Each structure stands twice: as C-alpha cells, then as structure tokens.
Amino acid sequence: MNDILVVEDQEFDFRIIKAILEEKHHSLTHATSAEHALVEIHRHLPALILMDIEMPGMNGLELCRQLKQDEYSAHVPIIFISSYSDRQHIDDAFAAGGVDYIVKPFNKTEVQQRVSTYLMLIEATHRQQQISTLKDILLMTSGLAHELNTPLGNCLTASGSLEMQSQTLYQALNKKSLTAKALDSGLQKIDHANTLLMRNLLKTSEMVGEFQTMFNDYSTPDGEYS
C-alpha cells in the first residue's frame, strides 16, 4: 500500500480528500501546515504528496521548493490542490516542482484517476530500478565467478602438490629409503605449495568479501533490493 501525505490546513477539504481516496484503499497521513508536513516527511517518507498552496506560515510553493532541494525527498511527486484556477497559480505550482494541479471543489473521479496514475508510475519506476539492480548483481556475480577461476585453480594445484609430496615422503619413509636430501627437498616443495595455497585462499576470501560489500550496498535494511 502506497502512503499519501495530504498537506491541507482546512479540515473540511481534508475530509473530502480522505473519503475520495480511502474509497480506493489508499493510506493517508494528514499535515495541517508546511511545518507539520516536514515533521511527517522526515518521520516517514510518503510515496506521494497532495499539497494545498495557501496555508498559514510557509505556503505550499515554498514547501515544495524546499522538498525538491533535499535529496531525501526530491523524488517524491507533489500534486498541488488549490481553489485557484488561473494560469499564474498553475504555472507557479509547476515551476516550484509540482507534477500536477487539481482545482477545488474536488471531482472524485479526477482525483482518484490522477492519484492512481502517479502511484502506478511510482510502482513502475520502482520495478524498473529493481530489475536494473538485479542485472547489476548478476553481472557482478558473473564477474566474480570469472575472477575466482585463477585463485581457485591455483588452490587446486597447490593442494595436489601437497598431496603428492606427502605421499612421496611417506612412501620413502615406509621403505626406509628417505635420505636427508630428499626430505629437505620434499619439505621445501611442501612449504612452497602451502604458501601458494594460503596466498590464493586469502585472495579468494578478499574477493568474496568485496562482493559481499557491493551486494550489501544494493540491499535495504529489510533485505529487499534498493
């Protein structure tokens, strides 16, 4: 359910909007002033804002400009609601950053259709962002798999060398034919293989850690893709 903030100082007008939009099962929050709206917006960012132009204190145009200058709220669509129907007020509303303008008294069908249209656009944009994020994650995963081939291959080589040298030394020891020179050579090869193994295991761990960090950057605290 998409949350809608209605910034309207007239209780009667808010009740009309509330009745119109709750008929379509929208969730509404009410702010009676620009200052009250700022508190509500920073408490919980709405999907859409319906905003009156004329209000006591800061008016709707000033509030809209402030919200559009803030990275936190700049993307939230703002539909102005006003009793003014002249060209100047409408132009001012769009210039401030509004996406639409609804004139009072309210027409139920008009309000419902315009709000539904913007909510659908918001949802479509969110879906597109999720698809783009998933594509990025898939590309990163593919790149990681490719990059891991080399260190993992080196790990397998080192592991095979460790096994071979251990078996050679064990067989020589079992046959009582193990010389000091052979032992020294075998231990050097084991040390070399162990160093190669540890170095590549560390590289693999670092690469996986970097991927985890990038993946977390794409995720929200609740586990959804941003």
N, C-alpha and C positions, 0 to 999 in steps of 0.2 A: 504494500500500500504506500503510495507516494504522499508525503506530508506537504500541506499547503499552508503558508503563513498569510493571513489576511491582516493587513495593516489599515485599520479603519477606526476613526475616533467616534463615529456615530453608531451607537448600539443597534439602532433600528436597521440601518443598512447592513451591518454585520449579520444580523439575524436572517435577513433575506438571503444573503450570500450563503450562509450556513445551510439554510433549508434547501437551496438550489443544488449545492454541491454534495451534501450528505445524501441526497436522493441517488447520487451516483457512487455512493460509498467512499467518498474521499475523506481523508483525515485532515481536520483543520485545527490550526492554532491561531488565537486572536491576540493582536497587539493593538493598543489604543493610541499609540504615539510612535514617532520615529525612535525615540529613546528606548521605549519599551521593546520595539522591534529589534533593536540592536542586541538587547539582552537575550531575547528569544533566539535570534540567529546564532549567537555565539554559544548558546546553550545546546542548540540542536539545529543544524543547517537544513532548511527545508528544500524540497525539490523545486518548488515554485512559489513565487510571491505575488499576491494581489495587493496593490498598494493605492490608497487614496492620495490625491495630490495635495488638497488643502487639509492641513492638520495643525493643531496648536504647537508652537515651538518650531522645530525643524520640519519643513514640508516634505512631501513625497519626492519631489525632484532632487532636493539636496541629499536625502537619504539614499536615493538610487545612485547618484554620482559617487557617494561615499562607498557604497557596497561594490560598485564596479571598479573602484580603485584598490580594493582589498582582494588579494589573491585567493583568500579563503572563500569569499562569496561571489567573486566576479562572474563565475559561470552560471549562477542561478538566474533563470529567466524571470523578468519582472513585468507583470501586466498591470498597467495603470487603470484605476477605476475613478471616474470623476463625473460630476454633473455638468462640467464644461464640455461643449461640443464644438467650439470654434477651432479654426485651423491653427492658431498660435499656440494654444494649450496642447494640442495634439503633437505639433512639431517639437515643442519643448520637451514633451514626455519621451519622444523617440530620441531626441538629441541627448537626453540625460542617460539613456541606456535601456529604456523600456523596449520590449519586443512586441507589445500590443496595447490597445487602448479600448476600454469598454465604457460606454456612456450610461450614466444613470438617467432614468429609472431602468433597472435591470430587466433584460429579456432572458427568461430562463433558458431557452434553447440556445441562444447565443452564448451565454456564459458557460453552459455545460460543454458545448462544442469547442469553444476556444480553449478552455482549460484542458479538456481531453486531448486536443490536438498537441498542445505543448508537452503534456505528460507522456504522450506516445513518442514524441520526438526525443524527449529526455531518455526514455527507455531504449529507443533505437540507438541513440548515441552511446549509452552505457554498454549495450550488447556489442556494438562495433569495437569499443575500447577493450572489452573482454576478449574478443576474437583476436584483436591485434596483439594483446598481451600474451595470449596462448601461442600465437605464431612466434613471438619473440622467445618464449620459453622453449618451444620446440627447436628453434634454431640454436639456442644456447645448448640444449641437451645434445643435439646432433654434433655441434662443435666440440663439446666436452668429450663425447664418445670418441671422436676422431683424435683429439689431443691425448686421450688416455692410452691410445694404442701403443705409443712408443714406450712410456714408462712401464706399462703392464707387460709389454713384450720383453723389456729388459729384466723385469722381475722374474719372469718365467725362465729366461736364460740363466740368470744368477741362481735360481732355485735348482735348475737342472745341473749346473756346475757343482753346487754344494752337495747334491746327492751323489754325483759321480765321484767326486774327490773323496767323500766319506766312505763310499763303498770300496774304492781303490785302497785307501789306507787300512780299512777293516780287513780286507782280503789279505793284504800283505802281512798285517799283524797276525792274522789267523794262521798263515802259512809260515810264520816266523821268518819272513824274508824282508821285513821292513828295515831299511837302513836309515841312518840319521839324515843322509842327504835327501832320501825320498820323503821322509817325514817332514823335513824343513820345506821342501818344495810343495808338498801337499798342503801343509798348513798355510803357506803363502797364498796358494790358489784359493783356499777356503776363505782366507781373510779378504782377498780381492773380491770374491763372489759375494761375501757378506756385505762389504762396503757398497758394492753396486746395488745389491738388493735393498739395503736401508736407504740409500740415496734416492732410488726410484720410488720406494714406498712413501718417503717423505714428500716427494714431488707430487705423487698421486693424491696424497692427503691434502696438500695445499690447493691443488686444482679443484678437488671436491669441495673444500671449504669456500673457495672463491665462488663456485657455482651456487652453493647454499646461500651465500650473502646476496648474490644477484637475484636468486629466487625469492628471498625474503623481501627484497626491495619492491617486488612486484605484488606482494601479498599484503592484504589489510590485516589488522589485529584479529579479526574473526575468521581468518583463513581463506577468505574469498580473494579472487584476483582483482587488483585495482584497475 
